[in-house]
Amino acid sequence: MPRWYAVRTRSRHERKVRDQLIERQIETFLPLWDRWSRWKDRMKKVEAPLFSGYCFARFVVSERLACTQQDRRAALLAELESGQVRSGVITSVCSFGAFVDLGGVEGLLHISEISWGRVNHPGDCLKAGQSVRALLMSVDRENERVALSVKRLYPDPWMTVSERYSVGQVVQCVVTSVVAFGAFARLEDGLEGLIHVSELAEGNFMHPRNVVCEGQTVRVRVLNVDAAHRRLGLSLRRVDGDLVERAT
């Protein structure tokens, strides 16, 4: 397989193409009409080859496109300020978050800034090509880094949790995760509580999975509300009139 074919098929991002061209030492073609520089020393300093196509297994690069895009990126970076709300398109999703194109500048939407609720993997709620609105948390113009947040566009549910839930209240929730020491249950988006293993059911059972499972809807009693530490204590066995039996 020719070296140019591997670059063409495996890369969709200009920076990746540039890095692979350099790494594989692939020869490129810069048309004379596309030159912005007049001197050889400046020609050697072209750092961002952008291809507009390929012909006979050769990459065609454009200094004009590179300079134009650099100017556009610099102008956009000058406009961006912390606290702004911008729209963008997700370019890629990885284990630690997603990269969002803001119109020439990419920002990072970290996994912890996607939602107030639990996010196991960014791919569960985001995908490449999806349009999003995000809050600019910080802008580093020198290193061209932008930190984004989607969850901060909405109120933090823990700030007013004491207004909606009180000790002794019986509520309905959905089990989101079952672990050895109990089960986590979602009362609303971004708000989860813990049903400790001792509060699942009467009697002895091998594992919390013998009592509940992920996705199950249950009624629980609120045992404690700790907004400062973002904790909710719940009980399944203390719900009046309900007898929780072990699964057979």
Order of alpha helices (4+ residues) and beta strands (2+ residues): alpha-alpha-beta-alpha-beta-beta-alpha-beta-beta-beta-beta-beta-alpha-beta-beta-beta-beta-beta
